[in-house]
């Protein structure tokens, strides 16, 4: 399996309260843009983060990163089924669990 299984792939994740575009880049980087922050983060916010990603099985990935705010995010991204499970720990330790859909962007 590739060391960077998501490099050069782009997705839209709709987690209900929060939606974002995720653009995976080489060298373990990902840029996300918040489409709808749902009160968690401002709409339109963009950040590039160091990301780790492990392919669990074809088209299922465990992905995590830490944001400038200190929040940590872990996603289980099931591209095949179009599902994403997100676990966020805010900088103050508050946990947030979100579930939604994920689809490739052209």
ABEGO torsion letter per residue (X at the ends): XBABAABGBBBBBBAGABBBBBBBBBGGBBBBBBABAGGABBBGBBBBBBBBBBBABBGBBBBBBBBAAGBBBBBBBBAAAGBBBBBBBBAAGBBBBBBBBBBBBX
